[in-house]
Amino acid sequence: IIFLATMLADDRLTRAEERPLELARLISSLRFLRQLQMDNANAWMCQSRRKSLGGVRASTWDQRMPPHASAMTLLALCETLRALDVMAGK
């Protein structure tokens, strides 16, 4: 997902006419990452509700939240924001 955002911001990899479709695909991928994030609806199954909120699970069937899952999600969000800034001309 990180590479999708990087490709979106690079004219050599994504032409201007392809960007709307690729942005929609990226947003769909980000939605999946959001679904992996622990929120109030899922926190009932965690030992410490306060510590678990905002953590990212490694998969939909695994409730563990390894640090690398949250780190990779954060990198994906940062790269997406950078790509959107490039697309907006900032």
C-alpha positions in Angstrom: 0.0 0.0 0.0 2.9 2.3 0.7 4.2 1.7 -2.8 0.8 2.5 -4.3 0.9 5.9 -2.7 4.5 6.4 -3.9 3.6 5.5 -7.4 0.6 7.8 -7.4 2.8 10.8 -6.7 5.3 10.0 -9.4 4.6 11.2 -13.0 6.9 8.5 -14.4 4.8 5.7 -12.9 1.2 7.1 -12.9 0.0 9.3 -15.7 -2.4 12.2 -14.9 -5.4 10.5 -16.6 -4.8 7.3 -14.5 -4.7 9.1 -11.1 -8.4 9.2 -10.3 -8.8 5.5 -10.6 -5.5 4.7 -8.8 -6.5 7.1 -6.0 -9.8 5.2 -5.6 -7.9 2.0 -5.4 -5.5 3.5 -2.8 -8.5 4.7 -0.7 -10.0 1.3 -0.8 -6.7 -0.2 0.5 -6.6 2.5 3.3 -10.1 1.5 4.2 -9.0 -2.0 4.8 -6.1 -0.8 7.0 -8.7 1.2 9.0 -10.8 -1.9 9.5 -7.7 -3.6 11.0 -7.4 -0.8 13.5 -8.6 -1.4 17.0 -11.6 0.8 18.0 -14.2 0.9 20.7 -16.3 -1.7 18.9 -13.5 -4.3 19.1 -11.8 -3.2 22.3 -13.9 -5.4 24.5 -11.7 -8.4 23.6 -8.5 -6.7 24.7 -7.0 -6.9 28.2 -6.3 -3.2 28.3 -8.8 -1.2 26.3 -6.9 2.1 26.7 -3.6 0.7 25.4 -5.2 -1.2 22.5 -7.2 1.7 20.9 -5.6 2.8 17.7 -3.4 -0.3 17.3 -3.4 -2.2 14.1 -3.9 -5.9 14.0 -1.7 -8.1 11.7 -4.8 -9.7 10.1 -8.5 -9.8 10.4 -8.5 -13.2 12.2 -5.6 -12.4 14.6 -6.2 -10.0 17.5 -2.6 -9.4 18.3 -1.2 -6.0 17.4 2.5 -6.3 16.5 4.4 -3.0 16.4 5.3 -3.5 12.7 1.6 -3.6 11.7 1.0 -0.2 13.2 4.3 1.2 11.9 3.6 0.1 8.3 0.1 1.5 8.5 1.5 4.8 9.7 4.0 4.8 6.8 1.2 4.2 4.4 -0.8 7.1 5.7 2.2 9.4 5.6 3.0 8.5 2.1 -0.6 8.9 1.0 -0.7 12.4 2.5 2.6 13.2 0.7 1.1 11.9 -2.6 -2.0 14.0 -2.1 0.1 17.1 -1.5 2.0 16.4 -4.7 -1.2 15.9 -6.7 -2.6 19.2 -5.3 0.6 21.0 -6.3 1.8 21.9 -2.8 
